[in-house]
């Protein structure tokens, strides 16, 4: 690929920062952008239905792909199997359906899906070579360290399974095995990525940059968006379903705290559409929206209506 100009590189970094909550480390990412030397990846556990949080998680990858950088999406069927989500064969089939939807997401963002490499964990994670590297890595990590790395992902159970620790180690090894230097994931992946940066480097492997995205709140405003909690908006929801869910969403007047509508606006609507119209005004700056919301120049009804219309438009491009 062609090396980006200084202006283009700064613009790309700015775009990534707008859709993420943390970059480890920003200066390292900027150097890789300037060198034109990025191979990035994100992993998804196969799920029967993808919700809109998947758009938030993959946004940095889409921005990188749009600028010509090599990107990979891991359909992590073995991880899902370890996590008790089903049998391996079934999970691989679900992964294939997820791949079809994620290809549509790429197209909707203006990225050629053929430029993205889709990889299945079961294609390589059960190989003798992978297992040897995994076992070698396990010699450098204490069980306590591996368990703590999973704290933000799995439930803190007294009788936790060893599989959760293997899960964390595998995620580190994936970075090595997929030959990537940028790992993308939700902020709940942070401890795993920190462990990968520390220990891969100590083993004389590359220290990956980690880009962390926010975890989208559910419509109840209490917990993260999840199919199992019945608080999610799905990529294949009908306009009527989207309208109903947003109408019922927790959205206290004048407060942006634990407000799923603001999460959707900041991390989906503005990055995908560039602006949103409310009360005859075109907003493209989140700080201006927040200011007018706190001053109650924008009502919950107005905000929800505008977000509903914009989200329906975005998801229609993926149908």
Residue pairs with C-beta under 8 A, 6 or more apart in sequence:
1 36
1 68
1 69
2 36
2 68
3 34
3 35
3 36
4 12
4 33
4 34
4 36
4 67
6 34
8 67
9 30
9 33
9 34
12 33
12 63
12 64
12 67
13 26
13 29
13 30
13 33
15 63
15 271
16 23
16 29
16 60
16 63
16 64
16 211
17 23
17 26
18 270
18 271
19 56
19 59
19 60
19 63
19 213
19 267
19 271
20 59
20 60
20 211
20 212
20 213
20 214
21 187
21 212
21 213
21 214
22 187
22 190
22 210
22 211
22 212
23 29
23 209
23 210
23 211
23 212
24 193
24 194
24 197
24 209
24 210
24 211
24 212
25 209
28 207
28 209
29 182
29 209
29 211
32 38
32 181
32 182
32 209
36 69
37 181
38 64
38 69
38 70
38 181
38 182
39 69
39 70
39 71
39 72
39 178
39 179
39 180
39 181
39 182
40 60
40 61
40 64
40 69
40 70
40 71
40 72
40 180
40 181
40 182
40 183
40 184
40 211
41 61
41 71
41 72
41 73
41 74
41 174
41 175
41 178
41 180
41 182
41 183
41 184
42 57
42 58
42 61
42 73
42 74
42 183
42 184
42 185
43 73
43 74
43 75
43 76
43 79
43 121
43 171
43 174
43 185
44 50
44 54
44 57
44 73
44 74
44 75
44 76
44 98
44 102
45 76
45 77
45 79
45 80
45 83
45 85
46 75
46 76
46 77
46 80
46 85
46 91
46 92
46 94
46 95
46 97
46 98
47 94
47 98
47 227
48 94
48 227
49 227
49 234
49 235
49 236
50 98
50 101
50 102
50 234
50 235
51 216
51 225
51 226
51 227
51 232
51 233
51 234
51 235
52 216
52 225
52 232
52 233
52 234
52 235
52 264
52 268
52 311
52 315
53 186
53 215
53 216
53 224
53 225
53 232
54 102
54 105
54 235
55 105
55 235
55 267
55 268
55 272
55 314
56 186
56 213
56 214
56 216
56 263
56 267
56 268
57 184
57 185
57 186
57 213
58 73
58 102
58 105
58 184
59 213
59 267
59 271
60 184
60 211
60 213
61 71
61 73
61 184
62 105
62 106
62 109
62 111
64 71
64 182
65 71
65 106
65 111
65 115
65 116
66 109
66 110
66 111
70 117
71 115
71 116
71 117
72 116
72 117
72 118
72 119
72 178
72 180
73 99
73 102
73 116
73 117
73 118
73 119
74 119
74 120
74 121
74 174
74 178
75 92
75 95
75 96
75 98
75 99
75 118
75 119
75 120
75 121
76 121
77 88
77 91
77 92
77 94
77 95
77 120
77 121
77 122
78 88
78 121
78 122
78 125
78 126
78 170
79 121
79 167
79 170
79 171
80 86
80 91
81 87
81 88
81 91
82 163
82 164
82 166
82 167
82 170
83 154
83 163
83 164
83 167
85 91
86 94
88 122
92 120
92 122
95 120
99 118
101 235
101 236
101 318
102 113
102 116
102 118
103 113
103 116
103 118
104 113
104 318
104 319
105 235
105 318
106 112
106 113
106 116
107 113
107 317
107 318
108 314
108 317
108 318
109 272
119 178
121 174
124 130
124 177
125 170
125 174
130 173
130 177
133 173
133 176
133 177
134 166
134 169
134 170
134 173
137 169
137 172
137 173
137 199
137 203
138 169
140 199
140 202
140 203
141 169
141 195
141 199
143 165
145 195
146 165
146 168
146 169
146 195
147 160
147 164
147 165
147 168
148 191
149 168
149 191
149 192
149 194
149 195
150 164
150 165
150 167
150 168
150 191
150 192
151 191
152 187
152 188
152 189
152 190
152 191
153 188
153 189
153 192
154 160
154 164
154 167
168 192
168 195
171 189
171 192
171 196
172 192
172 195
172 196
172 199
172 200
175 183
175 196
175 200
175 208
176 200
176 205
176 206
180 208
181 206
181 208
181 209
182 208
182 209
182 210
182 211
183 189
183 193
183 196
183 208
183 209
183 210
183 211
184 210
184 211
184 212
184 213
185 192
185 193
185 210
185 211
185 212
185 213
186 212
186 213
186 214
186 215
187 212
187 213
187 214
187 215
188 215
189 210
189 212
190 210
190 212
193 208
193 210
193 212
194 210
196 208
196 210
197 207
197 208
197 210
200 206
200 207
200 208
201 207
213 267
214 263
214 267
215 224
215 225
216 224
216 225
216 260
216 263
216 264
216 267
217 223
217 224
217 225
217 258
217 259
217 260
217 263
218 224
218 225
218 226
218 229
218 231
218 232
218 260
219 225
219 231
219 232
219 233
219 245
219 246
219 248
219 249
219 250
219 260
220 229
220 231
220 249
220 250
221 249
221 250
221 251
221 258
221 259
221 260
222 231
222 250
222 258
223 229
223 231
225 231
225 232
225 233
225 260
226 232
227 234
233 241
233 242
233 245
233 246
233 264
233 311
234 241
235 315
235 318
236 315
236 319
237 245
237 315
239 312
239 316
242 308
242 311
242 312
242 315
243 308
243 312
246 261
246 304
246 307
246 308
246 311
247 304
247 308
249 260
249 261
249 304
250 258
250 259
250 260
251 259
251 260
251 261
251 300
251 303
251 304
252 259
252 300
253 296
253 299
253 300
254 293
254 294
254 295
254 296
255 294
256 262
256 290
256 293
256 294
261 300
261 303
261 304
261 307
262 290
262 293
264 307
264 311
265 276
265 286
265 289
265 303
265 307
266 286
268 311
268 314
269 276
269 307
269 310
269 311
269 314
270 276
270 284
270 286
272 314
273 310
273 313
273 314
274 284
275 282
275 283
275 284
276 282
276 283
276 284
276 289
276 306
276 307
276 310
277 283
277 306
278 289
278 298
278 302
278 303
278 306
279 297
279 298
279 302
283 289
283 292
289 298
292 298
293 303
